Amino acid sequence: RLAPDARLNPHRSLLGTGNYDVNVIMAALQSLELAAVWWDKRRSLERLALGQILGFILNAPSQVSLGFVALPLRRKHWLAVRQHRGTYYNLDSKLREPVAIGGEAELRAFLRDFLSQGFREVFLVVPRAVEEAGAWLNPE
């Protein structure tokens, strides 16, 4: 749908390994009446209105390897963070199982540490109405 006239999908890895770009994620969320809001890392994480946010999609550079041989390439790796029964979990597919992060204070520390490590991005997953109202951000 995103590139109907393209011979090669410009939103997917040329190696056919998935690795979709943010446009695919945004289109998938829109089909569910959700939105991905880019988090400006210059803002304080204390401003996140966590009660309005359904989850987080994080993007980090990842080393490409063939077996045990690391290649001099980096690709973007997507991972999710979601709350369940008051505890936030790291749902990275590279982990053996979900890893508990903790409550709101631990989540903010996790995100702060994640964003401090270079070329990394955070997207907030919110209902469309929350995005339109800007309700994912607490006032200063």
N, C-alpha and C positions, 0 to 999 in steps of 0.2 A: 504493500500500500504506500510506503513512503517514497519509493523510487520505481514506479511502475514501468518506466521506459528504459531503465538501466539494464545492461547485460549482466554486469556484476553488481551485487548489492553493496552500495557504498556505506551502509550502516553496519556491516558485518566484517569480521576478519577475513582477509584473502585466503588464509589457511583453512577456512571452514570450521574453525574451532569455536564458533559462537562469538564471544567478545563484542557484543553489540554496543553501539554508541548510545549516548543519552537520548537521542531522538526516539529510539525504539522503546526505551523505558518510559519516556513521557507519553508516547502514543498508547502504550499498554495501560498506563495509569488513567489516562483520559477516558479510555473505554469503560473504566470502572467508576467514573465520576470522581476520580481522585486527581491530585496534581502533585508534581514535584517542584519544590521551591528551593532554588539555589541559596545556600547559606553563605553570606558574606563573612569570611573569617576575621574581618576587622572588627566585627561586632562582638560584644561580650556574650558568651554562652548563657549568662544569667538571664538574658532577654528572651530566651526560648520559652514560649507558652506550652510547656510539655503536655498539658491536658488537652490541647487542641491538635497534637501531632500523633499520627497513627504509627509512624516508624521513620526510619532513616535509611537512605541509600548512600553508601560511601564509595568513593572511587580512589584507588591507589595504584601507583605504578607497580608492575609485577615483572620479575625476571622471566624471560622466555628460555626454555631449555628443551633439549631433545635427549630424553633419557637422563643420564648423569652429566651431560655436557651443557653448560650454561652458554647461551648465545648472547652477543653484545646488543640485544634488543630488549626493549621494554614495551609492554602492552598494558592497557588499563584493566584493572580487576575491580569488579563490582562486588560489594558485600552489603548485607542488610543488618540493621539493628532494630529489634522490636521488643516491646514490653509485653510481659505475660504475668498476670497476678502480682503486679507491683515491682517486678524485677525485669530489668532490661537485659537482653541477650544478644551476643554477637553471633550472627547466623552465617558467618563466612563459610562458603563451600569448601575452602581449603582446610578447615578444621575437621577433626574426626566427629565432633558433636557440638551442638550449641554450647557456648561458654557464657555463664552468668557474669554480667557486668556489675549489677547491683541496682540501687535505687537512683533517684534523680541526681544526687550529688556525685555519685560514682559515674553516672552517664556523662555528666558535664566534664568530669576529669578525663574520661575515656576519649571524648570528642576533642578536648583541648590537646591531649597528647597526640591523637591521630593527626590533627591539623598542623601540629608543630613540626611534622616530619617531612616537609617538602611539598612536592606537587600533588596535593591531595584535596579532594573536594567532598562536601557534604550536601546532600539534598534532603529536604524534609518531605515526608509523604503526608499529605493532608487532604481532607475532603474538599471538593471544589469550592463550596461556600466559604470555608475557612480561608482558602487562598484569596478569593475575591474580596473578603472583608479585611484581609491582613491580620487575622486573629491569631496567627501562629507566632506573633511577635508581641512581647509585653512592652508597654510604654516605658520610656526612659525615666 
